[in-house]
Amino acid sequence: MDDSDLKSVEEIRLFLESTAPIRFKGANRLSKYNWIEETLKRLKYYSLTKKDKGIVRRYIMRMTGFSRAQVSRLIKKNLMYDEIKPEFNGRRGFQVVYTNLDKELLAETDNAHSRLSGPATNHILERQYYIYGDKRFERLKDISPAHIYNIRQSHTYKTHSNTIARTKSVCVPIGIRRKPEPNGIPGYLRVDTVHQGEQGKKQGIYHINLVDEVTQWEIITCVEAISEDFLSIALETAIDSFPFKILNFHSDNGSEFINKTVADILNRLLIKQTKSRANRTNDNALVESKNGSVVRKHMGYWYIDQKYADDVNTFYSQYLNHYLNFHRPCGFATITIDDCGKRKRKYEVYQTPYEKLKSIKDASKYLKSGLNFNILDNIAMKHSDNEFAKMMQEAKDTLFANILDENWLKYYKGGK
């Protein structure tokens, strides 16, 4: 910019007033600094009055776009050093200790050992130098385990590393990952566990819920804890309680059922084991719905100490299981598929699990050896639905009066 015609402060004042709505912008910082130096010298800034100095400052601010504080600093610098020069103060950084060759060497080591943890890799680097005398590891021998992880994030390391991969899925060779297809035949169980609360660090009892997919015949058993010692006996007893032959055992992928102990039991009983598929929430939906509508409805959410597992199990075997299968109706869905392929469920048929079992074609051939419908009819007709429901409720009241403390018992009676 050529502003040599402006030789006095008065001309500059008139210029500022005439160009009030106009904003100027300098080309770059160095050119702005040079222009400020020339302007200060031409107008003899340091010999001006305070008022005139203010006009010159406003003029510099208008032409450069600098703030008032910036202009003041630059004028002060010009006064002290008789020039204004840009300062290029580089950032202070850490000294580079590990070179690209060191990063490549670390990648080579990780590739050979499939990328171990930082401390383990650090020990290998020390051994390479001190024990095997490899001079290439002179700097890496002193690296900290934490800094190994930092280097692994560098571009040089990543371009030479071949151990970066997605986490491998856990493949447990127990059970088949698929949804069972009973095709109207009883004996296809859906299994799940329900935890009965905790108190501080004390764990409550566990309920094991087994439901037949076709008949909704349900057996619930209770154990102190989910471990091999308790599960092996409980599962065998529960499976033996079904009146028909068990063909399939389906659960989610929890370790309480996907283990060698359960697999050995099912293999000995010639029962096929399957497990839920990934991202298929409906695979075990039947038993999960029973967890809420049956187990939680009757047993609640309150804490029950593990020492009462046998008492609860006795209540299940003598009352609740009998009530569920012979006296409590279940809804059986009629599934239709519309023109768009959407499945719709209508619950129009309600039967007890025993009624559903008898309604199956040639149902007697699915019963266990030594059992027939005459025996089961006598069990079912011994008490009416209301009579046995009242007996079950009385037994449940007695159970809770013995196993619940005063606080939880108050909640139980209030809920009734």
C-alpha positions, 0 to 999 in steps of 0.5 A, spaced: 500 500 500 502 506 498 500 512 503 506 516 502 501 522 501 498 522 508 504 526 511 500 529 517 496 527 523 490 531 521 490 528 514 490 521 517 484 523 522 480 526 515 482 519 512 479 515 518 473 519 518 472 518 511 473 511 511 469 509 517 465 503 514 471 500 510 476 495 513 483 493 511 487 487 511 494 486 510 497 481 505 502 478 511 505 479 517 512 481 515 509 486 510 504 489 516 511 490 520 514 493 515 509 498 513 508 500 521 515 501 521 515 506 515 509 509 518 512 511 525 518 514 522 514 518 517 510 521 522 515 522 527 511 518 532 515 518 538 515 526 538 507 527 537 502 529 543 498 524 546 492 525 542 496 525 536 499 518 538 492 516 539 490 517 532 496 514 529 494 508 533 487 508 530 490 508 523 495 502 524 489 498 527 484 500 521 490 498 516 493 492 519 487 489 523 491 488 529 488 489 536 489 495 540 494 491 545 498 488 539 499 495 536 502 497 543 506 491 543 509 493 536 510 500 537 514 498 544 518 493 540 520 499 535 522 504 540 526 499 544 530 495 538 528 500 532 525 495 528 519 490 528 521 483 526 517 476 527 519 472 532 519 464 531 520 461 537 519 453 536 516 449 541 520 445 546 520 438 545 522 432 548 529 429 545 528 423 540 530 417 543 528 411 539 529 412 531 524 409 526 529 403 526 528 402 533 520 402 531 521 397 526 525 392 530 520 393 536 515 391 530 519 385 528 519 382 535 512 383 536 510 379 529 515 374 532 511 373 538 504 375 536 505 382 540 505 380 548 504 385 553 508 391 555 512 388 560 513 381 557 516 385 551 520 389 555 523 383 558 525 380 551 528 386 549 533 386 555 534 379 553 536 380 546 541 385 548 544 382 554 544 375 553 544 374 546 548 380 544 544 383 539 547 390 539 541 393 535 537 393 541 542 397 545 536 403 546 530 398 546 533 395 552 532 401 556 525 402 554 519 402 559 513 397 558 509 403 558 512 407 552 512 400 548 505 402 548 506 409 545 511 406 540 505 401 537 501 407 536 506 410 531 505 410 523 512 407 522 510 401 527 503 400 524 506 399 517 511 394 519 506 390 524 502 384 522 499 383 529 494 388 529 487 384 528 480 384 530 479 380 537 478 373 535 471 370 538 471 365 543 469 358 540 467 353 545 466 346 542 460 345 546 453 345 543 450 347 536 449 354 535 442 354 532 434 354 534 431 348 535 425 345 531 421 341 535 415 340 529 410 339 534 414 333 538 415 334 546 422 334 549 425 340 546 427 344 553 429 351 553 433 353 560 435 359 563 437 361 570 434 366 575 438 369 581 434 371 587 438 377 589 444 379 593 445 382 600 452 386 600 457 381 598 452 375 600 449 372 594 442 369 594 439 362 591 439 361 584 433 358 580 433 353 574 427 354 569 426 348 564 420 349 559 418 345 554 417 349 547 411 345 545 407 343 551 410 349 556 411 343 561 415 347 566 420 344 571 423 349 576 429 347 581 433 351 586 440 351 587 445 354 592 450 357 587 451 356 579 457 351 580 458 343 577 457 340 584 450 343 585 448 343 577 449 336 576 444 333 581 439 339 580 439 338 572 439 330 572 433 331 577 429 336 573 430 332 567 427 326 570 421 330 572 418 331 565 413 325 564 416 325 556 423 323 553 427 329 553 430 330 546 434 337 546 437 342 551 437 349 549 440 355 553 444 361 552 451 362 551 452 362 559 458 358 562 453 355 567 450 350 562 456 351 556 461 347 560 463 339 560 459 337 566 453 339 563 455 336 556 457 329 559 450 329 563 446 330 556 451 326 552 450 320 557 442 321 557 442 322 549 440 329 549 442 334 544 445 340 546 444 347 542 445 354 544 442 361 542 445 364 536 448 371 536 444 377 535 437 373 535 434 375 542 428 370 540 432 364 541 430 363 548 424 368 549 420 362 551 423 361 558 425 368 559 418 370 559 417 364 564 422 367 568 418 373 569 411 371 569 412 365 573 419 365 577 419 372 579 411 372 580 411 367 585 418 368 588 419 376 588 425 380 587 427 379 595 434 376 597 433 369 599 439 366 603 443 360 600 442 356 606 434 356 604 435 352 597 433 346 600 426 349 603 425 352 596 426 346 592 422 342 596 416 347 595 417 347 588 417 339 587 411 338 592 407 344 590 409 349 584 411 344 579 405 340 580 400 347 580 404 349 573 403 343 569 396 340 571 392 346 574 395 353 571 393 354 563 398 357 558 397 361 552 398 357 545 400 362 539 396 361 533 402 364 528 399 366 521 403 370 515 400 375 512 402 377 504 408 381 506 411 375 510 410 378 517 408 373 522 403 375 527 401 371 533 394 370 536 393 367 543 386 364 542 388 357 545 389 356 553 390 349 556 394 347 561 401 343 559 398 337 561 392 338 556 396 340 551 401 334 552 394 329 551 392 333 545 398 331 541 397 326 536 400 319 538 402 323 545 403 316 549 409 314 545 413 320 547 411 318 555 417 315 559 417 308 560 412 305 565 408 311 565 401 312 561 396 317 561 391 313 566 397 315 572 397 322 570 390 323 569 389 320 577 395 326 579 391 331 575 384 329 577 386 328 585 385 336 586 381 341 582 385 347 580 382 352 585 383 347 591 391 345 589 392 353 587 390 354 595 394 349 597 400 352 593 399 359 596 398 356 603 405 352 602 408 359 599 406 363 605 409 358 610 415 358 606 416 365 606 414 366 613 420 361 615 426 364 610 424 371 609 426 376 614 421 381 617 423 387 612 422 382 606 416 379 609 412 385 610 413 387 603 411 380 601 404 381 605 403 388 602 404 385 595 398 380 597 
